Amino acid sequence: MRGVFLHAPGDIRVEHRPDPTIVEPTDAIIRLSATCVCGSDLWPYRGIETVDGPAPMGHEYVGIVEAVGPAVTTIKPGQFVIGSFFASDNTCEICRAGYQTSCLHRELIGAIGTQAELARIPLADGTLVATPDVPPDDLIPSFLAASDVLGTGWFGAVAAEVGPGKTVAVVGDGAVGLLGVMAAKRLGAERIIVMSRHAPRQKLALEFGATDIIEERGDEGAARIKDLTNGLGAHSVIEAVGTRESMMQAVHATRPGGHIGYVGVTHGELPGDQLFFSHTHLHGGPAPVRRFLPELIDLIWNGEIDPGKVFDLTLPLDEAAEGYRAMDERRAIKTLLRP
Ligand SMILES: [Zn+2]
């Protein structure tokens, strides 16, 4: 089969690799209907995270089950399934508490690489959720979004305790931030302030439910949010970038007693004294997307949300390198790859 590899920063290649096989009795093999490039794939692509190349790439996936191991009982060949970027058993105490990305038996899908024609998914019964039937083609982008960016934006909003009557600020206008807007709207936020300087992203944010757009960044951006909230700051802030600057922008935009849901991996150290005196609740980490999948699948299947709109570039898998370039240069919000 063909799969995407990162050889060195900026060096993406599509190469032949062996077809995956059932290794553990709890595995499934899926044939990818679609896969995509994640904002987090850009960290190694840009050389900000070290690359031990050639590394298989990709951790977002939807597809048709081709085969299952002998211990798999609920997932069956022929089903259309969605899973998240960590495989999880969904039965351990941590999973049952809703933190499947910290499952005691978790396995990183990124190490397997789903930017490919086929993928081996460990712990299939716990990891994969099947749709009611094989979906029509036009729903596939939305289900693919549920595999990571929608679930991650949703967790950001839930972690930030978004709810009716609240003012929410979103730091980051990538796919996760934009879908954090969608989540905030669904969760009943009264006002949703998005920080963005890019016209196409502003437009999508407004379509997803944003009420205000702020173009300023850093301390200036935080000050603008205070201006809009009687000098107090937002009740809930979703941080969806993962830099020291974006994290501190979120902290400074949150009112004392407010909540921050942070879903970008923070790169760089945070000043403890500023966190201490901010009087904010911080809750984040690798989003337990699996917790939200059944609900998100229902919403998409019933046509209530259309998160697939974040894909503004679709390419064949063979053109993955261009898909990475377009996202790196911010010409695309998110690239969908068709195997
Ligand atoms: Zn578990």
Residues whose N, C-alpha, C, O or C-beta is under 5 A from the ligand:
A	BS01	ZN	S88 D89 N90 T91 C92 C95 C103 L104 H105
